[in-house]
């Protein structure tokens, strides 16, 4: 905690969850019967909660239509935990309560169903159909159905809590907390979007703090954002999933990933060889430069040397040459593969294709 900010009750939530927050918060007594509440009331907040009139910006995955959605937050209030239950406190952003859940599996399926149902209604412009209600989970049909609509709130006969003073926050205190906040996930996603990344890549990178730090560290070494995102979300992600590892467990460093991408982009090695080096770096670590040197993987970019390989392959495959010149141009891939085999994957693909087409299309 920054030494220049006085230690007051932890209330920074109000400064970033809502558009508007009050500089004060008050407590009230809520008349409420509960088995573990012998005093007969619960300390809560009524007309002056910690925050009000806020919003939560959510990025919608492509399978649900993509884009952004802003959900309004009416209020955020603190409340005494009535029962002696040891659990993580939670927030309620939905107007729907689901009952008849008799297992954790049912709870998971009900949540997934409600997410899909509510997102679908939002995407279809039918937000007014998402109302405050209690729904039942039908195990047979794997869906929720309306049990009863909530027509109004229970009358808990609130009155100001006489034993707790109001919490007053100065603007200086609020500004101090805001200035100390790290980059929040929503800000990170917008920053990645401005780099030209697609929403799926943005969500994958920004939703895991460690992956985001790895991505940013690789960019800091000068690598291209789109290329880095592609390597992380494809080959590196697949390796982590197969090996059940996190980004912190792999041997690959941001410095070496940047070096690898630069070696491919600079024509030193081919993309195919780059993938081979990547998996060695992921599993064993090491230096890109050392691996290239040790295994003699430098890409062949001498046109004369590549031309000799092309001539050799064409001479050894006269039947396929005749078929290609007879109209079966898809055989170009066959010849590329054969030359790559001769070059052990080291022939520069751009030069290879250029020289190969010139030879195949030549009548001499």
N, C-alpha and C positions, 0 to 999 in steps of 0.2 A: 504494500500500500504506500503510495507516495507520501513522503514525510511532510510535504507542504500543505496537504489536505487534512483537516481535522477528521478524526475517526468518529463518524456519526452512524446512526442506523443504516444498514445497507439498502439504499433506495435508488440506485442509479437506473433501475429498470424504467422508472417513470421518464427518464430523460431521453430514452431512445426507442421506446416501444410505441409512443404516441405522438401525434402531431401537437397535442396540447397537454400540458401537465400543470398541475397546481403547485404553488410553492409551499403548500401546506397539506397535511393529511391528518384526519381526525379519526378517532376510534369510537365505536358504539357498542352497546350491549344488545344482543339479539336473543330474545326470549325463545329458548329452544330446549326441548326435552331430548335427552340422549342418555343411555344407560351409564356411560362413563363421564357424565357431566352433572354431578350431584348438585352443583350450585344453581343449576336451572337456567343458565344463560351462557352465551358464547360471545367472546370478544371478536368483533368484526368491524367492517366499515360500511357506511350507508351512503350519505349524501356527499361526503368529501373523501373519496377513495384516493389511493396513491397515484392513479393515472386515469385519464378518461379521453374519449374521442380520438383514439389512435387508429393505427392500421398495421397490417402485416403484409408485406410484399412477398409473393410466392412465385417462383418460376415453375411453370407447368411442363412436365416431361412431354416429349413428342407423342408418346402413345395416348396422351390425354388431350392432344390438340396443340401443345406447345404454347409459347408466348408467356406473358406475365399476367398475374392477377392480384389485385389489391383487395384484401379482406378487412372490413372495418372491425375495430375493437371498441365496444361500448365502454367498458371499464375494466380496470385491473385493481383488485382490492386484496388486502391482507386479511387473513382470518385465523383465529385460533383453531388448532387441530383438536376437535372435540374428543375423539377416542384416543386411547393409548396405543396407537398403531405405528409401527416402525416402517415407514415407507418414504419414498422420495416425493416431495410436494409436487403438484402438477398444476397446469393451467388448462382451462376449458375454453376452446375457441369455437366449438360447435354448439349449435342450438339443440342438438339431438342427444337424448339419453337412451341407451339400449339396455333392455332387460332380458332375462331368460338365458343367461350365459352360464353354462355349467362346466366349462373347461377352458384352459388357456388356448387350446386350438380353436374353440368356438369364438373366443374373444378376438383372436387374430383374424379369423375369417370375417367376423362381423365388422371389424374396423376396415378391412380391405373393401368389403361391400359398400360401406358407407362412404369411403373415400371416392370410389368409382361412381356411386350414385350422385353424390353432391357435386363432383367435378363435371359429370355429364349434364346435370341440370344447369350449372353455371355456363358451360360451353354452349348450351342451347338457348341461353337467354331466359331461363325459367327460374331465376334465383328466388322469386317470390314463393316458390313451392318448397323451399328449404325453411321450414318454420320450427319454432320451439315446440318440441313434442317428445313423447316417450314412445319408442318403438320396441317391438318384440323380435327376437331372433328365432327364425324358423330353421331348425337343424335339417329337416327333410329337404326343403327347397333351397337351403343355403342363401337366405335373404332376410332382410328386416322388413317388418310391416308395421303400420301405425297402430299403436295401442290406444293412446289418448293424446289430444292436443292440450298444450299448456295455455289455459285461458288467462291466467294471471299469476302473480307471485303470491306465495303464502304471506300472511300478515304476521311478521315476527315481532311486532311492537318494538321497533328500534327506539333507543334513546341514548343520548351521549354518554359515553363511558366516563364516570366521574373520577376514576383512579389513574387514568392515563392522560398526560398532557398532549396537546397537538404537536405534530412534528413539523417544524418550520425549516425550510431549506432556503438559504440565500442563493441568489443568482450566481454569486461568485463560487459557491460550493458546487452548484450544478455544472457551471462552466468548467471548473477544475476537473470534475469527473469525466466530462465529455472529452476534454483534451487528453486524458490518459487512456481512453479506450483504444484497443487495437483495431485494426481493420476488421470490420464485421463481415460475416459471410455474404450478405446482400451486396455490400460495397465491392467485395472481391469478385462476385459474379459479374457485376456491371463492368469492372475493369477488364475482366477476361473477354467479355462480349466486345468491348471496344478494340480488342486485338484481332477481331474477325473470327473468333472461335464459334462453332455451332453450339446450340444449347446443350446437347448431350455431353459434349466435352466440357463445357462450362460447369455443369452440375457434377460431373465426375471429379473434376479437379478441385472445385471450391468446397465441396461437401466433406472433404477430409483434410483437416489442418496440415497433417504431415505431408500428404501428397501435394497440397498447394505450396508448401514451403519448398519441396523438392523441385516443383515446376518453376517457381520464381527464382530459385538458386541457379537452375540451368539457364534461364533467360539472362541472368546477371552475367553469365560467362559469354554472352554474345550470340546464343543460338536463336534461331527463328521460332516464334511462338507456335505457329501452326505445325511445324515439323516436330517440335518437342511434345506438343499435345498428342499428336498422332502416335508417337512412339510410346508415350506413357499409357494412353488409353487402349492401345492394342497389344503389342508384344509384351510390354512390361506388366500390364494388368493381367494378361493371360498367364504369365510366369508366376505372379504372386498368387493367383487363384489356384493354379495347379499345385504349387508347393505350399499353399496355406501360409503365406508370408505377408508381412506388411511392408510398406515402402521403407521403413526403418531397418528391416531385416536383410534386405538385399545388399549385395556387395558393390553394386554399381553406384557411383557417385555422380552428382550433378556435373562436376567438372569433366568426367569421362564421357557422359552422355553428350555434352556439348561438343567435345572433341570428336566423338564418333559421327555426329551429325555433320560437323564441319568437314570431316574427311570424305564423307559421301558427296556432300555438296561441292567440294573442291575437286572431285574427280580422282582422288587418291585411291579410293576403293569403290567397289560397286555396292549397290543396295543389298544384293544377295549376300555378299561377303560381310556387309555391315551387320546383317541379322545374325550371322554366325558369331561374329565378335561380340555382339550384344549379349547373347546367351552365356558366353564364357565370362563376360564381365559380371552378369547377374549372379552367376553361381560361384565364381572363383575370385572376382575382383581383378585388379591389375590395371595396366595402362594400355590404351588404344594403340599408341605408337609402338610400344614394346611387342604387342601381339602381332601387329602388321609386319614388323621387322623380323620377328622370330619365325613366323610362318610364311614369310615371303608372299604377302597378300597384296602388294601394291598393284593397282590396276594397270593393265597394259594399254597405253594410249598412243603407241607408235603405229601410225597408219600402215607402214611397210610390214611390220610384224603381223598385224591383224589381217592384212591382205594375203599374206602367205597362208595363214590358217584357213581363210575363206576359200582360197584356191584349192587347198588340200581337201576340204570337206566337199566342195563341188565336184572335184575329180573322183572322189570315192562314192558319190551318189548320183550317177548319170540318170538313173530311172526317175528319181524324184525331181531332178532338174527338168527333164522332159515334161513331166506332169505339171510342174509349176508353170513352165512356158506354154503349156497347153490350156492354162486357165485356172489351175488349182493353186491360186495365190496364197491360200491359207498355209501352204507348206513352208512359208517363210519362217514360221515358228519352229518347224523341224530343223531347218538349217541353222537358226540362231542357237538352238539347243546343242547341236553338234559342235558348233564353233566354241561355245562356252565349255563344252566338255574337253575339247582340245586345249583350251586356255586355262582349264581348271577354275573357271568362273571369274577369271581376271580381266577378260577383254572389255574394254569400254563399250557399253551397249549402244551409245549414240553412234560412235564411229563404226562399230560392227554392223549395225543395220544399214548405215549409209553405204558402206563398201559392198555389203552383201547384195543390196538391191541393185547397185550399179552392175555387179557381175551377173546376177540372175536375169536382168532385163537386157543384158548385152547379147547380141546374136553371134558374137565371135567367141 
